[in-house]
Amino acid sequence: MTSGAGRRPRIDRVQEAVSSGQLWRAKEILAGRIGSGPFDPESCEQLGRVLLQMGDDLDAGRFLFLSGQRHAEYEPAIQLFLRRYSRAGWQSLVAAFPAAARRCTWSELPPRVREDLVAAGVPERSDTEPLRATLRHHPAGGSEWGGCLVPLAILALIGALIWVVMGYL
């Protein structure tokens, strides 16, 4: 990226927006950076801090968790995020991450994030495997057919009832 005379570095735009009380603008800049670039724990921490200031503790917890930083002031938001998204299993937790985080490999995640994910039940993967591959190898239902069995059994029961009723008419 070339730096023209009128261009300011991205980090300065974020700090400038926060300093001038334009938290929404800082959030836009950081969300765009996270959404369009590679996984960056520092940007996650910055966005998490901005979201904390805005009172959005749940989303703040998501990004502060991914930053790998564990400061006392971050813990309530991180715990809120973990409670909310790990209820349905670790797959729900990982699915809640932004795409850039799911695309990165285990080795690209901060060490603390890897530790916390393993503690939450995420199977440890090789250093070169993307986090999203973990979701493919271990889907939430345990198997691809698991989610279909109950509806199929109900349909079979309804079909049997209709067959019996029609036989008596």
Secondary structure by P-SEA (a helix, b strand, c coil): cccccccccaaaaaaaaaaacaaaaaaaaaaaaaacccccaaaaaaaaaaaaaacaaaaaaaaaaaaccccccaaaaaaaaaaacccccaaaaaaaccccccccccccccaaaaaaaaaaccccccccccaaaaaaaccccccccccaaaaaaaaaaaaaaaaaaaaac
